[in-house]
Amino acid sequence: MNRDLTTGNVAKTLLLFAGPMIAGNLLQQFYNIADTLIVGKFLGAEAMAAVGTAYTLMTFLTSILIGLCMGSGSVFSYYYGKKDFVKMQSCMRAAFGMIGGITILVDLLSFALVDPILTLLRIPAEILEQMRLYVLIIFAGICFIFLYNYFSYLLRALGNSVVPLYFLGGTSILNVALDLLFVAVFGWGIGGAAAATVFSQAVSGLGIGIYTWKKEPLLRKAWQQKARKKGERQEAMREIVRFSFAASIQQSVMNFGILMIQGLVNSFGVAVMAAFTAAVKIDSFAYMPAQEFGNAFSLYVSQNYGAGKMDRVKKGAARAMAISMAFCLVVSVLVFGFAKYLMLLFVSPSETEIIQIGVGYLRVEGAFYCGIGILFLLYAFYRGVNRPEMSLILTIVSLGTRVLLAYLLAPMPSVGVQGIWWAIPIGWFLADAAGIAYLIGWIKKKGERDVRTF
């Protein structure tokens, strides 16, 4: 199932590679939506608010590990395109050991600091105990999240985006089934929803690990090869650290900013929290295909950059921009026009205040999805051409603007929570401008003939 991204029609190659990645995450988003629906319908608005806030927290914590795996995947893809399999195998070993150690540390700190974290998030007293129980159970699945993402990014670096889809899709369906069993049938409450998630994560993480070990000789050879010289091991580790930490910091900064926004939202009370929880689920679902398409584009760029095929990189960038913008325009129209009906999927028609707040959020964000679509492609391009630090800078620009404006505008009586909503697309477009200006300036300074040294 491995696909060579350095040959064939550019648009077709991108779409065939990106398709399973998008499908897998659509299934994951369906699960997230189903989880929220089940909790909201059977346990009420307070439980839904608790799960929504916990989701934001877990997205931040796991983004550290996902970023590390994503950055490592770029290195794997580069050496796979370059056909330097010995160096690739050294990097695979280095990445697994480093990210595995960080996973253990993150898990231990999460359990130890759970109460300070909940205090920082300004959780309302009426949902504090539910939130605490939910996250304590969810923390147990962090190690399985590492396993799934390490092996899925390894497989994608080899051009195989289909197998991760099978595992992600299958366990998402399992998760929904267990949610219904534990919450609706057994009546285990919010703890049952958390247990269903952890069990499903274990199946996906262990399952894809066993599959990759059995099916990919590159992985087995990575552990069977004799120890290399100390200098070579250190070089592999330095490369993994550079890419992985840049991507991890990017992901964690992004989600820390979202976590800070969540804290600000929480200060407006349970109604705003519930509306934000439902609207963010819809929002994430709407632009997720553009995000996953960007991740696929990054691995496409890495393979072709490693192979020295800069013409395919340029053609890929043009095709990717056209595809992403067409998708974002369609989704913007749908979300803006059907915002109320989308909110009604999560909230009872009688909850008019929650619906009104959620519609306000979706109509602001939904009008500007092209902004985040461009940003995802910029992140991907800079990771793919060995400039992961630039992706981090763009994230800081986007999130810094978002958080700063939100905290400045929200306290104003005439603006209120709308200030939080408007800060988000403003941050996207400022980062887009910075990323495009940097690229144009670099091309003018260096000349296109030097692009391979980027």
C-alpha positions as CSV (number, residue, x, y, z in Angstrom):
1,M,0.0,0.0,0.0
2,N,3.1,2.3,0.0
3,R,2.8,5.1,-2.6
4,D,5.8,6.8,-4.3
5,L,4.9,10.5,-4.1
6,T,7.8,11.5,-6.4
7,T,6.2,10.2,-9.7
8,G,2.9,10.5,-11.5
9,N,0.3,13.2,-12.0
10,V,0.7,15.8,-9.2
11,A,-2.9,16.6,-8.5
12,K,-3.9,12.9,-8.6
13,T,-1.0,11.8,-6.4
14,L,-1.9,14.5,-3.8
15,L,-5.6,13.6,-3.8
16,L,-5.1,9.8,-3.6
17,F,-2.6,10.2,-0.8
18,A,-4.6,12.8,1.1
19,G,-7.9,11.1,0.7
20,P,-7.5,8.4,3.3
21,M,-6.0,10.9,5.8
22,I,-9.0,13.1,5.4
23,A,-11.4,10.2,5.6
24,G,-9.8,8.9,8.8
25,N,-10.0,12.2,10.5
26,L,-13.6,12.8,9.3
27,L,-14.4,9.5,11.0
28,Q,-12.5,10.7,14.1
29,Q,-14.5,14.0,14.0
30,F,-17.8,12.0,13.6
31,Y,-16.8,10.2,16.8
32,N,-16.1,13.4,18.6
33,I,-19.5,14.7,17.5
34,A,-21.2,11.5,18.5
35,D,-19.5,11.5,21.9
36,T,-20.7,15.0,22.5
37,L,-24.2,14.1,21.3
38,I,-24.4,11.0,23.5
39,V,-23.1,12.9,26.6
40,G,-25.4,15.9,25.9
41,K,-28.5,13.8,25.4
42,F,-28.1,11.3,28.2
43,L,-26.1,13.3,30.8
44,G,-27.2,17.0,30.1
45,A,-25.6,20.3,29.3
46,E,-23.3,20.4,32.3
47,A,-21.7,17.1,31.4
48,M,-21.4,18.2,27.8
49,A,-19.6,21.4,28.9
50,A,-17.2,19.3,31.1
51,V,-16.4,16.9,28.2
52,G,-15.9,19.8,25.8
53,T,-13.5,21.5,28.1
54,A,-11.7,18.2,28.7
55,Y,-11.4,17.8,25.0
56,T,-9.7,21.1,24.7
57,L,-7.3,20.2,27.5
58,M,-6.5,16.8,26.0
59,T,-6.0,18.3,22.5
60,F,-3.3,20.5,24.1
61,L,-1.6,17.7,25.9
62,T,-1.6,15.3,23.0
63,S,-0.6,18.0,20.5
64,I,2.8,17.8,22.2
65,L,3.1,14.1,21.2
66,I,1.4,14.5,17.8
67,G,3.7,17.3,16.9
68,L,6.8,15.2,17.8
69,C,5.5,12.4,15.6
70,M,4.6,14.8,12.8
71,G,8.0,16.3,12.8
72,S,9.7,12.9,12.8
73,G,7.4,11.9,9.9
74,S,8.8,14.7,7.8
75,V,12.4,13.4,8.5
76,F,11.3,9.8,7.6
77,S,9.6,11.0,4.4
78,Y,12.7,13.1,3.4
79,Y,15.1,10.2,3.7
80,Y,12.6,7.8,2.1
81,G,12.4,10.1,-1.0
82,K,16.2,10.3,-0.9
83,K,16.4,6.5,-0.7
84,D,18.8,6.8,2.3
85,F,17.2,3.9,4.2
86,V,20.1,3.5,6.7
87,K,19.8,7.1,7.8
88,M,16.0,6.7,7.9
89,Q,16.2,3.7,10.2
90,S,18.6,5.5,12.6
91,C,16.1,8.4,12.8
92,M,13.2,5.9,13.4
93,R,15.0,4.4,16.4
94,A,15.9,7.8,17.8
95,A,12.4,9.2,17.4
96,F,10.7,6.2,19.1
97,G,13.0,6.4,22.1
98,M,12.8,10.2,22.5
99,I,9.0,10.5,22.0
100,G,8.3,7.5,24.2
101,G,10.2,9.0,27.0
102,I,8.5,12.4,26.7
103,T,5.1,10.5,26.6
104,I,5.8,9.0,30.0
105,L,6.8,12.4,31.4
106,V,3.7,14.1,30.0
107,D,1.5,11.4,31.5
108,L,3.0,11.6,35.0
109,L,2.9,15.4,35.1
110,S,-0.8,15.3,33.9
111,F,-1.8,13.1,36.8
112,A,0.3,15.0,39.3
113,L,-1.0,18.5,38.3
114,V,-4.6,17.7,37.5
115,D,-6.0,20.1,40.3
116,P,-3.8,23.1,39.3
117,I,-4.7,22.5,35.7
118,L,-8.5,22.6,36.5
119,T,-8.0,25.7,38.6
120,L,-6.1,27.4,35.7
121,L,-9.0,26.6,33.4
122,R,-11.5,28.4,35.7
123,I,-13.9,25.4,35.7
124,P,-17.3,26.4,37.2
125,A,-18.0,24.7,40.5
126,E,-21.1,22.9,39.2
127,I,-19.1,20.8,36.7
128,L,-15.7,20.6,38.5
129,E,-16.1,17.0,39.9
130,Q,-17.4,15.6,36.6
131,M,-14.5,17.3,34.8
132,R,-11.9,15.9,37.3
133,L,-13.2,12.3,37.0
134,Y,-13.3,12.5,33.2
135,V,-9.7,13.8,32.7
136,L,-8.2,11.4,35.3
137,I,-9.5,8.4,33.2
138,I,-8.6,10.0,29.9
139,F,-5.0,10.6,31.0
140,A,-4.6,6.8,31.0
141,G,-4.8,6.8,27.2
142,I,-2.0,9.2,26.5
143,C,0.6,6.4,25.9
144,F,-1.7,4.8,23.3
145,I,-2.1,8.1,21.5
146,F,1.7,8.2,21.1
147,L,1.8,4.7,19.7
148,Y,-0.9,5.4,17.1
149,N,0.6,8.6,15.9
150,Y,4.2,7.4,15.8
151,F,3.3,4.4,13.6
152,S,0.7,6.3,11.5
153,Y,3.2,9.0,10.6
154,L,5.8,6.4,9.8
155,L,3.4,4.6,7.5
156,R,2.4,7.9,5.8
157,A,6.1,8.8,5.3
158,L,6.3,5.6,3.3
159,G,3.4,6.8,1.2
160,N,0.8,4.5,3.0
161,S,-2.1,6.6,4.2
162,V,-4.6,3.7,3.9
163,V,-3.7,1.5,6.9
164,P,-3.9,4.4,9.5
165,L,-7.4,5.1,8.1
166,Y,-8.4,1.5,8.8
167,F,-7.3,1.6,12.4
168,L,-8.6,5.1,13.1
169,G,-12.0,4.5,11.4
170,G,-12.4,1.1,13.1
171,T,-11.7,2.3,16.6
172,S,-13.8,5.4,16.1
173,I,-16.8,3.2,15.4
174,L,-15.8,1.0,18.4
175,N,-15.7,4.2,20.5
176,V,-19.2,5.2,19.6
177,A,-20.5,1.7,20.3
178,L,-18.8,1.6,23.7
179,D,-20.1,5.1,24.5
180,L,-23.6,4.0,24.0
181,L,-23.0,0.8,26.0
182,F,-21.3,2.4,28.9
183,V,-23.4,5.6,29.1
184,A,-26.8,4.7,27.8
185,V,-27.1,1.1,28.8
186,F,-24.8,0.6,31.8
187,G,-25.4,4.1,33.2
188,W,-21.8,4.7,34.1
189,G,-22.1,8.4,33.4
190,I,-19.2,10.6,32.4
191,G,-16.7,8.1,33.6
192,G,-18.1,5.6,31.1
193,A,-17.6,8.0,28.2
194,A,-14.0,8.4,29.3
195,A,-13.4,4.6,29.7
196,A,-14.8,4.0,26.2
197,T,-12.3,6.5,24.7
198,V,-9.3,5.0,26.5
199,F,-10.2,1.4,25.5
200,S,-10.5,2.4,21.9
201,Q,-7.2,4.3,22.0
202,A,-5.5,1.1,23.3
203,V,-6.9,-0.9,20.4
204,S,-5.7,1.6,17.8
205,G,-2.3,2.2,19.3
206,L,-1.4,-1.4,19.9
207,G,-3.1,-2.6,16.7
208,I,-1.2,-0.3,14.3
209,G,2.1,-1.0,16.1
210,I,1.7,-4.8,15.7
211,Y,0.7,-4.3,12.0
212,T,3.7,-2.1,11.2
213,W,6.1,-4.4,12.9
214,K,4.9,-7.4,10.9
215,K,4.4,-5.7,7.5
216,E,7.2,-3.1,7.2
217,P,10.8,-4.6,7.0
218,L,12.2,-1.1,7.4
219,L,10.9,-1.0,11.0
220,R,12.3,-4.4,11.9
221,K,15.7,-3.6,10.3
222,A,15.8,-0.4,12.3
223,W,15.9,-2.5,15.5
224,Q,18.1,-5.2,14.1
225,Q,20.8,-3.1,12.6
226,K,24.1,-3.0,14.5
227,A,24.8,0.1,16.7
228,R,26.3,2.9,14.5
229,K,29.1,5.2,15.5
230,K,28.4,7.6,18.3
231,G,28.7,10.6,16.0
232,E,26.2,9.1,13.5
233,R,23.7,8.4,16.3
234,Q,24.0,11.9,17.6
235,E,23.5,13.3,14.2
236,A,20.3,11.3,13.8
237,M,19.1,12.5,17.2
238,R,19.9,16.1,16.4
239,E,17.9,15.9,13.2
240,I,14.9,14.3,14.9
241,V,15.1,16.9,17.8
242,R,15.2,19.8,15.4
243,F,12.1,18.7,13.3
244,S,10.1,17.1,16.1
245,F,10.5,19.9,18.7
246,A,9.7,22.6,16.1
247,A,6.5,20.7,15.1
248,S,5.7,19.9,18.7
249,I,6.1,23.4,19.9
250,Q,4.0,24.6,17.0
251,Q,1.2,22.2,17.8
252,S,1.4,22.9,21.6
253,V,1.6,26.6,21.1
254,M,-1.5,26.4,18.9
255,N,-3.4,24.4,21.3
256,F,-2.1,26.3,24.4
257,G,-3.6,29.4,22.7
258,I,-6.9,27.6,22.3
259,L,-6.7,26.5,25.9
260,M,-6.3,30.1,27.0
261,I,-9.2,31.0,24.9
262,Q,-11.2,28.2,26.6
263,G,-10.3,29.7,30.0
264,L,-11.6,33.0,28.8
265,V,-14.8,31.4,27.4
266,N,-15.3,29.6,30.7
267,S,-15.4,33.0,32.5
268,F,-18.7,33.8,30.7
269,G,-20.5,30.9,32.3
270,V,-22.0,27.5,31.4
271,A,-24.2,28.7,28.6
272,V,-21.3,30.1,26.7
273,M,-19.2,27.1,27.5
274,A,-21.8,24.7,26.1
275,A,-22.3,26.8,23.0
276,F,-18.5,27.0,22.5
277,T,-18.2,23.2,23.0
278,A,-20.8,22.4,20.3
279,A,-19.6,25.2,17.9
280,V,-15.9,24.1,18.1
281,K,-16.9,20.5,17.3
282,I,-18.7,21.8,14.1
283,D,-15.8,24.2,13.3
284,S,-13.1,21.5,13.7
285,F,-15.1,19.2,11.5
286,A,-15.6,21.8,8.9
287,Y,-11.9,22.8,8.4
288,M,-10.4,19.4,9.3
289,P,-10.1,18.2,5.7
290,A,-8.1,21.3,4.8
291,Q,-5.8,20.6,7.8
292,E,-5.3,17.0,6.8
293,F,-4.8,17.9,3.2
294,G,-2.0,20.2,4.5
295,N,-0.4,17.4,6.4
296,A,-0.5,15.2,3.3
297,F,1.0,18.0,1.2
298,S,3.8,18.3,3.8
299,L,4.8,14.7,3.3
300,Y,4.5,15.1,-0.5
301,V,6.9,18.0,-0.3
302,S,9.3,16.1,1.9
303,Q,9.6,13.1,-0.4
304,N,10.1,15.3,-3.5
305,Y,12.5,17.6,-1.7
306,G,14.5,14.6,-0.6
307,A,14.5,13.3,-4.2
308,G,15.6,16.7,-5.5
309,K,12.5,17.2,-7.6
310,M,11.8,20.9,-7.0
311,D,9.6,21.2,-10.1
312,R,7.1,18.7,-8.5
313,V,7.3,20.7,-5.3
314,K,6.3,23.9,-7.2
315,K,3.6,22.2,-9.2
316,G,2.3,20.6,-6.0
317,A,2.1,23.9,-4.2
318,A,0.0,25.4,-7.0
319,R,-2.3,22.4,-7.2
320,A,-2.7,22.2,-3.4
321,M,-3.6,25.9,-3.2
322,A,-6.3,25.5,-5.8
323,I,-7.8,22.4,-4.2
324,S,-7.7,23.8,-0.7
325,M,-9.3,27.1,-1.6
326,A,-12.1,25.5,-3.6
327,F,-12.9,23.3,-0.6
328,C,-12.8,26.1,1.9
329,L,-15.1,28.3,-0.1
330,V,-17.7,25.6,-0.3
331,V,-17.5,24.8,3.4
332,S,-17.7,28.5,4.3
333,V,-21.0,28.9,2.5
334,L,-22.4,25.8,4.1
335,V,-21.4,26.6,7.7
336,F,-22.5,30.2,7.4
337,G,-25.9,29.4,5.9
338,F,-26.7,26.4,8.1
339,A,-25.2,27.5,11.4
340,K,-28.5,27.3,13.3
341,Y,-29.3,23.8,12.1
342,L,-25.8,22.6,12.8
343,M,-26.2,23.8,16.4
344,L,-29.5,22.0,16.7
345,L,-27.6,18.7,16.2
346,F,-26.1,19.2,19.7
347,V,-28.5,21.4,21.6
348,S,-32.2,21.1,22.3
349,P,-34.4,23.7,20.5
350,S,-35.5,25.0,23.9
351,E,-31.9,26.1,24.7
352,T,-32.3,29.3,22.7
353,E,-29.4,31.2,24.4
354,I,-26.9,28.5,23.7
355,I,-28.0,28.2,20.1
356,Q,-27.8,32.0,19.6
357,I,-24.3,32.1,21.0
358,G,-23.1,29.1,18.9
359,V,-24.6,30.6,15.7
360,G,-22.7,33.8,16.3
361,Y,-19.4,31.9,16.6
362,L,-20.0,29.8,13.5
363,R,-21.0,32.7,11.3
364,V,-17.8,34.6,12.2
365,E,-15.5,31.6,11.8
366,G,-17.4,30.1,8.9
367,A,-17.0,33.2,6.7
368,F,-13.2,33.0,6.8
369,Y,-12.1,29.3,6.3
370,C,-9.9,30.3,3.3
371,G,-7.6,32.0,5.8
372,I,-6.9,28.9,7.8
373,G,-6.7,26.8,4.6
374,I,-3.8,29.0,3.4
375,L,-2.2,28.8,6.8
376,F,-2.2,25.0,6.8
377,L,-0.5,24.9,3.4
378,L,2.2,27.3,4.6
379,Y,2.8,25.2,7.7
380,A,3.1,22.1,5.5
381,F,5.4,23.8,2.9
382,Y,7.9,25.1,5.4
383,R,8.0,21.7,7.2
384,G,8.5,19.9,3.9
385,V,11.5,22.1,2.7
386,N,13.4,21.7,6.0
387,R,12.3,25.0,7.6
388,P,10.1,23.8,10.5
389,E,11.0,26.9,12.5
390,M,9.1,29.1,10.1
391,S,5.9,27.0,10.7
392,L,6.4,27.7,14.4
393,I,6.8,31.4,13.8
394,L,3.6,31.6,11.8
395,T,1.8,29.7,14.6
396,I,3.0,32.2,17.2
397,V,1.8,35.1,15.0
398,S,-1.6,33.5,14.5
399,L,-2.1,32.4,18.1
400,G,-0.5,35.4,19.7
401,T,-2.8,37.7,17.8
402,R,-5.8,35.6,18.7
403,V,-5.1,35.5,22.4
404,L,-4.1,39.1,22.7
405,L,-7.1,40.4,20.9
406,A,-9.5,38.1,22.7
407,Y,-8.3,39.2,26.1
408,L,-8.4,42.8,25.1
409,L,-11.8,42.8,23.5
410,A,-13.8,40.4,25.5
411,P,-13.9,42.5,28.7
412,M,-15.3,45.4,26.8
413,P,-19.1,45.6,27.5
414,S,-19.9,46.7,24.0
415,V,-17.9,43.7,22.5
416,G,-18.1,40.8,25.0
417,V,-17.8,37.3,23.7
418,Q,-17.9,38.4,20.1
419,G,-14.4,39.8,20.6
420,I,-13.2,36.2,21.1
421,W,-14.8,35.0,17.9
422,W,-13.4,37.8,15.7
423,A,-9.9,37.5,17.1
424,I,-9.5,34.0,15.5
425,P,-9.8,34.9,11.8
426,I,-7.8,38.1,12.3
427,G,-5.0,35.9,13.6
428,W,-5.2,33.5,10.6
429,F,-4.9,36.3,8.0
430,L,-2.0,38.1,9.8
431,A,-0.1,34.8,9.8
432,D,-0.9,34.2,6.2
433,A,0.5,37.6,5.3
434,A,3.6,37.0,7.2
435,G,4.2,33.5,5.6
436,I,3.6,34.8,2.1
437,A,5.7,37.9,2.6
438,Y,8.6,35.8,3.9
439,L,8.5,33.5,0.9
440,I,8.3,36.3,-1.6
441,G,11.2,38.1,0.1
442,W,13.3,35.0,0.2
443,I,12.8,34.3,-3.5
444,K,13.7,37.8,-4.5
445,K,16.8,37.7,-2.3
446,K,18.1,34.3,-3.3
447,G,16.7,33.7,-6.7
448,E,14.7,30.7,-7.8
449,R,17.9,28.9,-8.9
450,D,18.8,28.5,-5.2
451,V,15.5,27.1,-4.0
452,R,17.0,23.7,-3.4
453,T,19.1,25.2,-0.6
454,F,16.0,26.6,1.2
